[in-house]
Amino acid sequence: MRPPWTWFPSAHCQDSRDSQDSRDSRDSQARVPDPERQKRWAELFDQLDLNKDGHIDIIELRTGLAGRGLSRASLEKIVEAGDTNHDGVLDFQEFTQFLGAHEKDLKLMFRSLDKNNDGQIDAAEIQHSLHTIGVEVSLEDATRILQRMDKDGTMTIDWNEWRDFFLFKPLTNIEDVARYWKRSMMLDIGEQLTVPDDFTEEEKKSGYVWRQLMAGAFAGSVSRTGTAPLDRLKVFRQVHGFADFKGNVLSSFRYMLKEGGLRSLWRGNGINVLKIAPETAIKFTAYEKIKNVMRSNNETRNLRVHERFVAGSLAGATAQTAIYPMEVLKTRLTLGKTGQYSGIAVCAKQILQREGIAAFYKGYVPNLLSIVPYAGIDLAVYETLKFTWLSRNRGLADPGVMVLVGCGAVSSTCGQLASYPLALIRTRMQAQASVKGAPKPSMLASLRSIVTQEGVAGLYRGISPNLLKVIPAVSVSYVVYEYTRIVLGVDIEGRRGGGEKKA
């Protein structure tokens, strides 16, 4: 199948050493679309006009541009910008007027980035231009941005590549492009929340950051609620070893249904959702503070990849320390029998009275140790998979939903496989009810006990339902996250919704 960008015409650009007068001449000629360009636009219009009624609606745009990773909000902006008679669809004249007007905006953006006027944009120019508007990226990150648009592998972007990449992106200035490049996404699979990308000072002051974090928190709530039965099944099998419960996953599921009915499958989900908001807020705040410390006196310095990883891991550890008692409560409520606890407060009171305050930090050490392998492998695999896709699909727009979901699912699975034994030990220690003042089993003692009684396979007990929930959790989180951002007024390009209509 021909890639989407081959629909668009090749602009008649001169050699990179052309004079400024020659460039002005081409711009003057571009004001009136040449016959070849009109022909290409007509072919594109015909391909998008699926029902051949002479108009393109939002559904036809979404179908025809499916490979470009555009959100519904972006498509709606295209229709809104080109729909001069306000009938909700684009006819051929409106369609070509939109393309012509948008190309002019793109040309201005291209020129603002092309500092040496050679008709090419390189990684250093991307880095410099983003720096001038307060967005700090490393040269490595700028190179990755470039490679997404570089179709011919020259490590530069010419006008054709720039135009074809952004032709259907509702962006009107370099600030929009910067937000598009720097946009971040929080995919919550119910294990450990990711740390979002760096935000500009403008985004922090405008409230954009907290709207985005709210969108991530809500998406996580829906995702965790949807996969709660699998999560409870995982915890049940983690705690009940082979000696206690010899049945398979299906028999464990039947046991839970028989013991408490259908509603019991969501036991413990309430506090699992409640802890998302404080965990997100603490992690983000700690991440910002740690970054400032690492930058020392140079506040504009961009952190390197390994520094961001260290900052993210420390932020995760800080958040986990603060909300860890909620983790213990979640485990106890999840494993509780019918009628054992009437609510979160009752459960907390019983633990405090019977076991003391130290019980709220049972399993804290293995939980802390699991953060680094999980976050490190998850991030490394995700970035590797996404970068491989972008390298093999040069010049395409963003990876589509399925690509991102696939990368997230695979990277999360790899992270879980590496950290799962520590997570299992943590859950076992959290579930242990002891008398106040009695000796607490250590992490190493729990490890020896599991390996001795159940073998190495015992360290991965309950992993099958955990892996089963990855794809639905990531998928639900992605979809809900995208639409929640639209509702909160932050579209997929990272701007406030309902901005001014382009003239």
MIMAR-490994 format. One record per residue (C-alpha): residue number from 0; x, y, z; chain; residue in three letters. Coordinates in Angstrom, 3 decimals, padded with zeros to 6 digits. Layout:
<rs>
<NUM,<X,Y,Z>,A,Ala>
...
</rs>
This chain:
<rs>
<0,<000.000,000.000,000.000>,A,Met>
<1,<001.275,003.481,-000.874>,A,Arg>
<2,<002.160,005.574,002.192>,A,Pro>
<3,<-000.134,008.536,002.915>,A,Pro>
<4,<002.397,011.222,002.049>,A,Trp>
<5,<002.591,010.109,-001.622>,A,Thr>
<6,<-000.859,011.617,-002.082>,A,Trp>
<7,<000.670,015.099,-001.869>,A,Phe>
<8,<002.504,016.923,-004.643>,A,Pro>
<9,<006.212,017.590,-004.714>,A,Ser>
<10,<006.891,021.300,-004.404>,A,Ala>
<11,<009.237,022.727,-007.040>,A,His>
<12,<012.052,023.653,-004.648>,A,Cys>
<13,<015.435,024.843,-005.940>,A,Gln>
<14,<018.842,023.807,-004.691>,A,Asp>
<15,<019.608,024.532,-001.036>,A,Ser>
<16,<021.962,027.359,-002.116>,A,Arg>
<17,<019.191,029.380,-003.842>,A,Asp>
<18,<019.209,033.076,-003.140>,A,Ser>
<19,<016.610,034.886,-001.028>,A,Gln>
<20,<015.204,036.480,-004.218>,A,Asp>
<21,<014.622,033.040,-005.692>,A,Ser>
<22,<012.797,031.933,-002.545>,A,Arg>
<23,<010.592,035.030,-002.617>,A,Asp>
<24,<009.802,034.297,-006.254>,A,Ser>
<25,<008.718,030.762,-005.422>,A,Arg>
<26,<006.551,032.050,-002.573>,A,Asp>
<27,<004.887,034.488,-004.961>,A,Ser>
<28,<004.176,031.667,-007.385>,A,Gln>
<29,<002.849,029.494,-004.563>,A,Ala>
<30,<000.088,031.963,-003.846>,A,Arg>
<31,<-001.664,030.611,-006.958>,A,Val>
<32,<-001.702,026.793,-006.899>,A,Pro>
<33,<-000.076,025.346,-010.039>,A,Asp>
<34,<-002.041,022.901,-012.238>,A,Pro>
<35,<-000.078,019.919,-010.962>,A,Glu>
<36,<-000.858,020.794,-007.357>,A,Arg>
<37,<-004.535,021.311,-008.185>,A,Gln>
<38,<-004.539,017.902,-009.841>,A,Lys>
<39,<-002.987,016.278,-006.764>,A,Arg>
<40,<-005.471,017.994,-004.466>,A,Trp>
<41,<-008.293,016.752,-006.674>,A,Ala>
<42,<-006.958,013.179,-006.440>,A,Glu>
<43,<-006.691,013.478,-002.656>,A,Leu>
<44,<-010.213,014.899,-002.415>,A,Phe>
<45,<-011.520,012.023,-004.532>,A,Asp>
<46,<-009.808,009.460,-002.281>,A,Gln>
<47,<-011.227,011.027,000.881>,A,Leu>
<48,<-014.717,011.466,-000.578>,A,Asp>
<49,<-015.678,007.857,000.067>,A,Leu>
<50,<-019.356,008.121,-000.885>,A,Asn>
<51,<-018.619,010.325,-003.925>,A,Lys>
<52,<-021.187,012.985,-002.998>,A,Asp>
<53,<-018.819,015.903,-003.578>,A,Gly>
<54,<-018.283,016.543,000.141>,A,His>
<55,<-015.935,015.250,002.863>,A,Ile>
<56,<-017.323,014.834,006.371>,A,Asp>
<57,<-015.612,014.038,009.655>,A,Ile>
<58,<-016.189,010.277,009.274>,A,Ile>
<59,<-014.593,010.214,005.814>,A,Glu>
<60,<-011.630,012.218,007.105>,A,Leu>
<61,<-011.145,009.833,010.019>,A,Arg>
<62,<-011.256,006.824,007.688>,A,Thr>
<63,<-009.046,008.308,004.988>,A,Gly>
<64,<-006.431,009.670,007.384>,A,Leu>
<65,<-006.498,006.745,009.827>,A,Ala>
<66,<-002.783,006.037,009.373>,A,Gly>
<67,<-001.785,009.506,010.551>,A,Arg>
<68,<-002.683,009.064,014.231>,A,Gly>
<69,<-004.998,012.102,014.305>,A,Leu>
<70,<-007.481,012.494,017.146>,A,Ser>
<71,<-011.134,013.301,016.567>,A,Arg>
<72,<-010.489,016.791,017.985>,A,Ala>
<73,<-007.817,017.398,015.342>,A,Ser>
<74,<-010.137,016.269,012.542>,A,Leu>
<75,<-012.909,018.493,013.859>,A,Glu>
<76,<-010.522,021.462,013.752>,A,Lys>
<77,<-009.715,020.717,010.111>,A,Ile>
<78,<-013.412,020.791,009.219>,A,Val>
<79,<-013.992,023.902,011.334>,A,Glu>
<80,<-011.061,025.761,009.742>,A,Ala>
<81,<-012.100,024.959,006.154>,A,Gly>
<82,<-015.891,024.997,006.451>,A,Asp>
<83,<-016.600,028.568,005.291>,A,Thr>
<84,<-020.345,028.033,004.747>,A,Asn>
<85,<-020.780,026.262,008.112>,A,His>
<86,<-022.615,023.207,006.738>,A,Asp>
<87,<-020.418,020.729,008.641>,A,Gly>
<88,<-018.672,019.297,005.566>,A,Val>
<89,<-015.943,020.344,003.116>,A,Leu>
<90,<-016.616,020.730,-000.597>,A,Asp>
<91,<-013.730,020.760,-003.093>,A,Phe>
<92,<-013.274,024.547,-002.996>,A,Gln>
<93,<-013.249,024.652,000.801>,A,Glu>
<94,<-010.862,021.676,000.895>,A,Phe>
<95,<-008.321,023.282,-001.464>,A,Thr>
<96,<-008.615,026.673,000.262>,A,Gln>
<97,<-007.837,024.998,003.586>,A,Phe>
<98,<-004.782,023.206,002.139>,A,Leu>
<99,<-003.504,026.404,000.514>,A,Gly>
<100,<-003.959,028.519,003.671>,A,Ala>
<101,<-002.413,025.888,005.907>,A,His>
<102,<000.596,025.545,003.608>,A,Glu>
<103,<001.244,029.283,004.031>,A,Lys>
<104,<001.325,028.868,007.808>,A,Asp>
<105,<003.593,025.865,007.463>,A,Leu>
<106,<005.911,027.855,005.187>,A,Lys>
<107,<006.262,030.596,007.808>,A,Leu>
<108,<007.056,027.989,010.483>,A,Met>
<109,<009.577,026.301,008.193>,A,Phe>
<110,<011.340,029.619,007.556>,A,Arg>
<111,<011.478,030.456,011.264>,A,Ser>
<112,<013.277,027.166,011.886>,A,Leu>
<113,<015.586,027.416,008.852>,A,Asp>
<114,<017.989,029.899,010.466>,A,Lys>
<115,<020.706,029.717,007.796>,A,Asn>
<116,<018.223,029.956,004.890>,A,Asn>
<117,<019.580,026.884,003.110>,A,Asp>
<118,<016.171,025.298,002.554>,A,Gly>
<119,<016.918,022.508,005.050>,A,Gln>
<120,<016.228,022.062,008.768>,A,Ile>
<121,<018.739,020.109,010.831>,A,Asp>
<122,<018.676,018.873,014.438>,A,Ala>
<123,<020.651,021.852,015.759>,A,Ala>
<124,<018.104,024.268,014.270>,A,Glu>
<125,<015.249,022.345,015.878>,A,Ile>
<126,<017.035,022.433,019.236>,A,Gln>
<127,<017.800,026.160,018.933>,A,His>
<128,<014.297,027.134,017.847>,A,Ser>
<129,<012.667,025.217,020.684>,A,Leu>
<130,<015.139,026.782,023.126>,A,His>
<131,<014.069,030.296,022.073>,A,Thr>
<132,<010.479,029.605,023.170>,A,Ile>
<133,<011.471,027.982,026.466>,A,Gly>
<134,<011.373,024.305,025.455>,A,Val>
<135,<014.646,022.580,026.322>,A,Glu>
<136,<015.537,019.422,024.398>,A,Val>
<137,<018.845,017.649,024.001>,A,Ser>
<138,<020.474,017.283,020.579>,A,Leu>
<139,<019.639,013.580,020.785>,A,Glu>
<140,<015.954,014.375,021.301>,A,Asp>
<141,<016.058,016.928,018.469>,A,Ala>
<142,<017.560,014.269,016.205>,A,Thr>
<143,<014.731,011.893,017.055>,A,Arg>
<144,<012.202,014.599,016.226>,A,Ile>
<145,<013.955,015.136,012.896>,A,Leu>
<146,<014.015,011.439,012.030>,A,Gln>
<147,<010.235,011.257,012.339>,A,Arg>
<148,<009.946,013.587,009.335>,A,Met>
<149,<013.090,012.703,007.394>,A,Asp>
<150,<011.795,010.456,004.598>,A,Lys>
<151,<014.971,010.264,002.509>,A,Asp>
<152,<017.446,009.603,005.335>,A,Gly>
<153,<019.529,012.763,004.762>,A,Thr>
<154,<019.244,013.789,008.453>,A,Met>
<155,<017.711,017.079,007.328>,A,Thr>
<156,<014.137,018.134,006.599>,A,Ile>
<157,<013.319,019.925,003.362>,A,Asp>
<158,<010.130,021.852,002.638>,A,Trp>
<159,<008.392,018.862,001.022>,A,Asn>
<160,<008.979,016.647,004.058>,A,Glu>
<161,<007.912,019.384,006.470>,A,Trp>
<162,<004.719,020.163,004.535>,A,Arg>
<163,<003.695,016.554,003.985>,A,Asp>
<164,<004.186,015.687,007.656>,A,Phe>
<165,<002.199,018.611,009.051>,A,Phe>
<166,<-000.362,019.200,006.273>,A,Leu>
<167,<-003.256,017.780,008.293>,A,Phe>
<168,<-002.026,018.849,011.733>,A,Lys>
<169,<-004.086,021.798,013.068>,A,Pro>
<170,<-001.003,023.789,014.062>,A,Leu>
<171,<-000.608,027.508,013.389>,A,Thr>
<172,<002.726,028.530,014.948>,A,Asn>
<173,<006.000,027.207,016.306>,A,Ile>
<174,<004.606,027.097,019.850>,A,Glu>
<175,<001.978,024.643,018.614>,A,Asp>
<176,<004.666,022.557,016.924>,A,Val>
<177,<006.718,022.555,020.147>,A,Ala>
<178,<003.753,021.332,022.178>,A,Arg>
<179,<003.052,018.703,019.548>,A,Tyr>
<180,<006.632,017.449,019.767>,A,Trp>
<181,<006.678,017.593,023.562>,A,Lys>
<182,<003.243,016.156,024.211>,A,Arg>
<183,<003.224,013.365,026.777>,A,Ser>
<184,<000.950,010.469,027.523>,A,Met>
<185,<000.229,008.574,030.733>,A,Met>
<186,<-000.787,004.989,030.158>,A,Leu>
<187,<-001.890,003.484,033.457>,A,Asp>
<188,<-001.940,-000.314,033.595>,A,Ile>
<189,<-002.673,-000.357,037.311>,A,Gly>
<190,<000.874,-001.065,038.422>,A,Glu>
<191,<003.119,001.986,038.530>,A,Gln>
<192,<002.265,005.374,037.049>,A,Leu>
<193,<004.695,006.811,034.513>,A,Thr>
<194,<006.319,010.201,035.014>,A,Val>
<195,<005.210,012.670,032.323>,A,Pro>
<196,<007.628,014.512,030.050>,A,Asp>
<197,<009.059,017.878,031.002>,A,Asp>
<198,<006.639,020.802,030.799>,A,Phe>
<199,<007.384,024.401,029.883>,A,Thr>
<200,<006.927,027.219,032.390>,A,Glu>
<201,<004.058,028.526,030.282>,A,Glu>
<202,<002.293,025.163,030.496>,A,Glu>
<203,<002.756,025.066,034.263>,A,Lys>
<204,<001.395,028.577,034.771>,A,Lys>
<205,<-001.559,028.091,032.432>,A,Ser>
<206,<-002.851,025.050,034.313>,A,Gly>
<207,<-002.246,022.818,031.303>,A,Tyr>
<208,<-000.086,020.466,033.397>,A,Val>
<209,<-002.757,019.742,035.989>,A,Trp>
<210,<-005.457,019.309,033.359>,A,Arg>
<211,<-003.237,016.748,031.687>,A,Gln>
<212,<-002.493,014.995,034.967>,A,Leu>
<213,<-006.224,014.983,035.760>,A,Met>
<214,<-006.882,013.346,032.408>,A,Ala>
<215,<-004.288,010.691,033.226>,A,Gly>
<216,<-005.757,010.109,036.680>,A,Ala>
<217,<-009.284,009.709,035.321>,A,Phe>
<218,<-008.086,007.372,032.581>,A,Ala>
<219,<-006.284,005.322,035.237>,A,Gly>
<220,<-009.445,005.140,037.343>,A,Ser>
<221,<-011.513,003.795,034.443>,A,Val>
<222,<-008.738,001.412,033.405>,A,Ser>
<223,<-008.252,-000.007,036.913>,A,Arg>
<224,<-011.979,-000.401,037.454>,A,Thr>
<225,<-012.350,-002.232,034.150>,A,Gly>
<226,<-009.571,-004.704,034.968>,A,Thr>
<227,<-010.249,-004.990,038.732>,A,Ala>
<228,<-011.453,-008.640,038.558>,A,Pro>
<229,<-008.155,-009.688,036.966>,A,Leu>
<230,<-006.228,-007.670,039.540>,A,Asp>
<231,<-008.065,-009.323,042.438>,A,Arg>
<232,<-007.463,-012.724,040.856>,A,Leu>
<233,<-003.747,-011.906,040.629>,A,Lys>
<234,<-003.527,-010.881,044.308>,A,Val>
<235,<-005.516,-013.969,045.373>,A,Phe>
<236,<-003.095,-016.305,043.599>,A,Arg>
<237,<-000.015,-014.384,044.763>,A,Gln>
<238,<-000.963,-014.793,048.412>,A,Val>
<239,<-002.397,-018.307,048.306>,A,His>
<240,<000.550,-020.503,047.389>,A,Gly>
<241,<000.497,-023.986,045.900>,A,Phe>
<242,<000.193,-025.518,049.359>,A,Ala>
<243,<-002.884,-023.424,050.226>,A,Asp>
<244,<-004.683,-023.503,046.890>,A,Phe>
<245,<-003.756,-026.047,044.246>,A,Lys>
<246,<-006.381,-025.011,041.676>,A,Gly>
<247,<-005.716,-023.214,038.400>,A,Asn>
<248,<-006.698,-019.658,037.427>,A,Val>
<249,<-010.229,-020.672,036.434>,A,Leu>
<250,<-010.886,-022.514,039.674>,A,Ser>
<251,<-009.575,-019.499,041.631>,A,Ser>
<252,<-012.014,-017.294,039.745>,A,Phe>
<253,<-014.907,-019.649,040.500>,A,Arg>
<254,<-013.927,-019.726,044.172>,A,Tyr>
<255,<-014.059,-015.911,044.403>,A,Met>
<256,<-017.448,-015.832,042.666>,A,Leu>
<257,<-018.850,-018.495,044.971>,A,Lys>
<258,<-017.484,-016.826,048.109>,A,Glu>
<259,<-018.735,-013.288,047.462>,A,Gly>
<260,<-020.701,-013.152,044.249>,A,Gly>
<261,<-020.080,-010.973,041.197>,A,Leu>
<262,<-019.671,-007.776,043.217>,A,Arg>
<263,<-016.764,-009.259,045.161>,A,Ser>
<264,<-014.615,-009.211,042.025>,A,Leu>
<265,<-014.240,-005.430,042.544>,A,Trp>
<266,<-013.246,-005.756,046.214>,A,Arg>
<267,<-010.370,-003.373,046.972>,A,Gly>
<268,<-010.870,-001.372,043.770>,A,Asn>
<269,<-012.141,001.708,045.608>,A,Gly>
<270,<-008.882,002.464,047.377>,A,Ile>
<271,<-006.914,001.400,044.305>,A,Asn>
<272,<-008.630,004.260,042.452>,A,Val>
<273,<-008.442,006.703,045.368>,A,Leu>
<274,<-004.662,006.473,045.578>,A,Lys>
<275,<-004.169,007.576,041.957>,A,Ile>
<276,<-004.651,011.312,042.635>,A,Ala>
<277,<-002.199,011.676,045.544>,A,Pro>
<278,<000.323,009.396,043.876>,A,Glu>
<279,<000.212,011.414,040.639>,A,Thr>
<280,<000.474,014.775,042.422>,A,Ala>
<281,<003.320,013.692,044.705>,A,Ile>
<282,<005.245,011.995,041.909>,A,Lys>
<283,<005.017,014.996,039.589>,A,Phe>
<284,<005.915,017.506,042.335>,A,Thr>
<285,<008.860,015.384,043.504>,A,Ala>
<286,<010.008,014.932,039.902>,A,Tyr>
<287,<010.135,018.713,039.378>,A,Glu>
<288,<011.986,019.294,042.667>,A,Lys>
<289,<014.537,016.538,041.982>,A,Ile>
<290,<015.186,017.884,038.490>,A,Lys>
<291,<015.890,021.337,039.924>,A,Asn>
<292,<018.395,019.867,042.384>,A,Val>
<293,<020.124,017.890,039.608>,A,Met>
<294,<020.387,021.001,037.440>,A,Arg>
<295,<022.131,022.796,040.319>,A,Ser>
<296,<022.770,026.425,039.346>,A,Asn>
<297,<021.992,025.934,035.643>,A,Asn>
<298,<018.200,026.051,035.544>,A,Glu>
<299,<018.012,025.875,031.729>,A,Thr>
<300,<020.160,022.747,031.409>,A,Arg>
<301,<018.347,019.855,029.786>,A,Asn>
<302,<018.659,016.607,031.740>,A,Leu>
<303,<020.148,013.654,029.929>,A,Arg>
<304,<018.237,010.389,029.523>,A,Val>
<305,<019.905,008.637,032.474>,A,His>
<306,<019.354,011.718,034.652>,A,Glu>
<307,<015.642,011.790,033.805>,A,Arg>
<308,<015.465,008.093,034.642>,A,Phe>
<309,<017.113,008.660,038.041>,A,Val>
<310,<014.813,011.622,038.731>,A,Ala>
<311,<011.780,009.555,037.740>,A,Gly>
<312,<012.823,006.615,039.912>,A,Ser>
<313,<013.418,008.854,042.938>,A,Leu>
<314,<010.076,010.572,042.340>,A,Ala>
<315,<008.395,007.184,042.171>,A,Gly>
<316,<010.046,006.106,045.409>,A,Ala>
<317,<008.913,009.333,047.098>,A,Thr>
<318,<005.320,008.869,045.966>,A,Ala>
<319,<005.290,005.206,046.975>,A,Gln>
<320,<006.619,006.068,050.439>,A,Thr>
<321,<003.843,008.612,050.944>,A,Ala>
<322,<000.938,006.474,049.754>,A,Ile>
<323,<002.243,003.034,050.783>,A,Tyr>
<324,<-000.258,002.577,053.642>,A,Pro>
<325,<-002.977,002.746,050.983>,A,Met>
<326,<-001.221,-000.099,049.139>,A,Glu>
<327,<-001.396,-002.262,052.275>,A,Val>
<328,<-005.079,-001.397,052.745>,A,Leu>
<329,<-005.772,-002.281,049.124>,A,Lys>
<330,<-004.195,-005.725,049.547>,A,Thr>
<331,<-006.079,-006.436,052.779>,A,Arg>
<332,<-009.424,-005.290,051.325>,A,Leu>
<333,<-008.834,-007.272,048.134>,A,Thr>
<334,<-008.222,-010.464,050.115>,A,Leu>
<335,<-010.969,-009.830,052.685>,A,Gly>
<336,<-013.819,-012.272,053.111>,A,Lys>
<337,<-017.427,-011.226,052.691>,A,Thr>
<338,<-018.437,-009.090,055.702>,A,Gly>
<339,<-014.907,-008.918,057.115>,A,Gln>
<340,<-014.507,-005.181,056.472>,A,Tyr>
<341,<-017.381,-002.736,056.093>,A,Ser>
<342,<-015.142,-000.055,054.636>,A,Gly>
<343,<-011.658,001.413,054.281>,A,Ile>
<344,<-011.736,003.145,057.680>,A,Ala>
<345,<-012.738,-000.060,059.486>,A,Val>
<346,<-009.926,-001.985,057.830>,A,Cys>
<347,<-007.368,000.694,058.752>,A,Ala>
<348,<-008.598,000.778,062.361>,A,Lys>
<349,<-008.326,-003.006,062.751>,A,Gln>
<350,<-004.780,-003.083,061.357>,A,Ile>
<351,<-003.705,-000.234,063.635>,A,Leu>
<352,<-005.220,-001.838,066.762>,A,Gln>
<353,<-004.013,-005.381,066.152>,A,Arg>
<354,<-000.637,-004.897,064.448>,A,Glu>
<355,<000.505,-001.340,065.121>,A,Gly>
<356,<001.446,001.441,062.747>,A,Ile>
<357,<004.450,-000.461,061.379>,A,Ala>
<358,<002.011,-002.863,059.649>,A,Ala>
<359,<001.190,-000.137,057.144>,A,Phe>
<360,<004.720,-000.478,055.756>,A,Tyr>
<361,<004.911,-004.247,055.443>,A,Lys>
<362,<006.606,-005.181,052.176>,A,Gly>
<363,<007.947,-001.661,051.716>,A,Tyr>
<364,<011.530,-002.738,050.906>,A,Val>
<365,<010.713,-005.151,048.036>,A,Pro>
<366,<008.206,-002.616,046.740>,A,Asn>
<367,<010.902,000.060,046.644>,A,Leu>
<368,<013.400,-002.285,045.003>,A,Leu>
<369,<010.899,-003.197,042.281>,A,Ser>
<370,<010.575,000.403,041.068>,A,Ile>
<371,<013.943,000.566,039.297>,A,Val>
<372,<013.759,-002.670,037.240>,A,Pro>
<373,<010.111,-002.077,036.357>,A,Tyr>
<374,<010.456,001.588,035.365>,A,Ala>
<375,<013.841,001.149,033.698>,A,Gly>
<376,<012.928,-001.842,031.529>,A,Ile>
<377,<009.454,-000.491,030.761>,A,Asp>
<378,<010.858,002.853,029.590>,A,Leu>
<379,<013.791,001.332,027.677>,A,Ala>
<380,<011.653,-001.211,025.798>,A,Val>
<381,<008.917,001.341,025.036>,A,Tyr>
<382,<011.397,003.891,023.666>,A,Glu>
<383,<013.230,001.189,021.669>,A,Thr>
<384,<010.048,-000.161,020.075>,A,Leu>
<385,<008.691,003.291,019.258>,A,Lys>
<386,<012.047,004.474,017.864>,A,Phe>
<387,<012.315,001.317,015.734>,A,Thr>
<388,<008.835,001.959,014.301>,A,Trp>
<389,<009.687,005.595,013.548>,A,Leu>
<390,<012.992,004.594,011.918>,A,Ser>
<391,<011.242,002.129,009.623>,A,Arg>
<392,<008.411,004.512,008.796>,A,Asn>
<393,<010.265,007.731,008.064>,A,Arg>
<394,<008.063,010.658,007.138>,A,Gly>
<395,<004.849,009.173,008.450>,A,Leu>
<396,<002.864,011.075,011.040>,A,Ala>
<397,<002.568,009.742,014.563>,A,Asp>
<398,<002.273,006.046,015.230>,A,Pro>
<399,<-001.382,005.120,015.346>,A,Gly>
<400,<-003.276,003.990,018.399>,A,Val>
<401,<-002.551,000.325,017.773>,A,Met>
<402,<001.207,000.932,017.512>,A,Val>
<403,<001.320,002.904,020.767>,A,Leu>
<404,<-000.876,000.380,022.564>,A,Val>
<405,<001.304,-002.443,021.264>,A,Gly>
<406,<004.517,-000.722,022.404>,A,Cys>
<407,<002.980,-000.001,025.809>,A,Gly>
<408,<001.742,-003.558,026.238>,A,Ala>
<409,<005.065,-005.176,025.288>,A,Val>
<410,<007.200,-002.798,027.376>,A,Ser>
<411,<004.911,-003.178,030.385>,A,Ser>
<412,<005.024,-006.965,030.081>,A,Thr>
<413,<008.834,-006.936,030.017>,A,Cys>
<414,<008.936,-004.643,033.048>,A,Gly>
<415,<006.563,-006.876,034.974>,A,Gln>
<416,<008.487,-010.048,034.164>,A,Leu>
<417,<011.632,-008.458,035.625>,A,Ala>
<418,<010.025,-007.051,038.781>,A,Ser>
<419,<007.277,-009.616,039.440>,A,Tyr>
<420,<009.093,-011.739,042.059>,A,Pro>
<421,<009.613,-008.606,044.184>,A,Leu>
<422,<005.966,-007.628,043.695>,A,Ala>
<423,<004.839,-011.094,044.805>,A,Leu>
<424,<007.004,-010.961,047.948>,A,Ile>
<425,<005.643,-007.490,048.699>,A,Arg>
<426,<002.051,-008.701,048.419>,A,Thr>
<427,<002.720,-011.724,050.636>,A,Arg>
<428,<004.272,-009.505,053.298>,A,Met>
<429,<001.395,-007.008,053.072>,A,Gln>
<430,<-001.139,-009.783,053.537>,A,Ala>
<431,<000.486,-011.240,056.656>,A,Gln>
<432,<-001.575,-010.406,059.742>,A,Ala>
<433,<000.537,-010.535,062.868>,A,Ser>
<434,<000.132,-009.780,066.558>,A,Val>
<435,<001.361,-006.359,067.664>,A,Lys>
<436,<004.999,-006.630,068.741>,A,Gly>
<437,<005.569,-010.040,067.121>,A,Ala>
<438,<008.669,-010.430,064.882>,A,Pro>
<439,<008.059,-009.500,061.251>,A,Lys>
<440,<009.289,-011.893,058.533>,A,Pro>
<441,<011.971,-010.244,056.391>,A,Ser>
<442,<012.086,-010.050,052.613>,A,Met>
<443,<014.857,-012.654,052.393>,A,Leu>
<444,<012.986,-015.000,054.743>,A,Ala>
<445,<009.887,-014.697,052.567>,A,Ser>
<446,<011.979,-015.359,049.440>,A,Leu>
<447,<013.557,-018.490,050.945>,A,Arg>
<448,<010.164,-019.744,052.101>,A,Ser>
<449,<008.602,-019.365,048.650>,A,Ile>
<450,<011.504,-020.994,046.781>,A,Val>
<451,<011.729,-023.870,049.307>,A,Thr>
<452,<008.011,-024.680,049.364>,A,Gln>
<453,<006.962,-023.796,045.799>,A,Glu>
<454,<010.147,-023.655,043.756>,A,Gly>
<455,<011.235,-020.829,041.454>,A,Val>
<456,<007.845,-021.030,039.700>,A,Ala>
<457,<006.268,-019.860,042.952>,A,Gly>
<458,<007.850,-016.443,042.417>,A,Leu>
<459,<005.651,-016.006,039.337>,A,Tyr>
<460,<002.388,-017.292,040.774>,A,Arg>
<461,<-000.518,-015.151,039.616>,A,Gly>
<462,<001.349,-013.645,036.667>,A,Ile>
<463,<-001.062,-014.987,034.033>,A,Ser>
<464,<-004.053,-012.811,035.068>,A,Pro>
<465,<-001.609,-009.934,035.499>,A,Asn>
<466,<-000.418,-010.288,031.896>,A,Leu>
<467,<-003.979,-010.783,030.651>,A,Leu>
<468,<-004.970,-007.356,031.936>,A,Lys>
<469,<-002.121,-005.460,030.256>,A,Val>
<470,<-003.640,-005.004,026.779>,A,Ile>
<471,<-007.176,-004.093,027.941>,A,Pro>
<472,<-005.770,-001.795,030.637>,A,Ala>
<473,<-003.474,000.073,028.238>,A,Val>
<474,<-006.167,000.245,025.535>,A,Ser>
<475,<-008.864,001.588,027.872>,A,Val>
<476,<-006.430,004.025,029.461>,A,Ser>
<477,<-005.351,005.394,026.057>,A,Tyr>
<478,<-008.882,005.913,024.733>,A,Val>
<479,<-010.231,007.453,027.947>,A,Val>
<480,<-007.136,009.634,028.269>,A,Tyr>
<481,<-007.562,011.056,024.763>,A,Glu>
<482,<-011.229,011.900,025.183>,A,Tyr>
<483,<-010.781,013.251,028.723>,A,Thr>
<484,<-008.161,015.674,027.442>,A,Arg>
<485,<-010.671,016.933,024.883>,A,Ile>
<486,<-013.315,017.431,027.586>,A,Val>
<487,<-010.816,019.270,029.821>,A,Leu>
<488,<-009.834,021.542,026.949>,A,Gly>
<489,<-006.449,020.050,026.085>,A,Val>
<490,<-006.414,018.371,022.701>,A,Asp>
<491,<-003.969,015.734,021.492>,A,Ile>
<492,<-001.565,018.406,020.205>,A,Glu>
<493,<-001.341,019.753,023.743>,A,Gly>
<494,<-003.198,023.049,023.274>,A,Arg>
<495,<-006.228,024.466,024.928>,A,Arg>
<496,<-009.352,023.467,023.057>,A,Gly>
<497,<-011.590,026.017,021.487>,A,Gly>
<498,<-008.743,028.242,020.421>,A,Gly>
<499,<-009.126,031.015,017.917>,A,Glu>
<500,<-010.188,029.982,014.495>,A,Lys>
<501,<-007.563,030.441,011.865>,A,Lys>
<502,<-008.211,033.333,009.521>,A,Ala>
</rs>
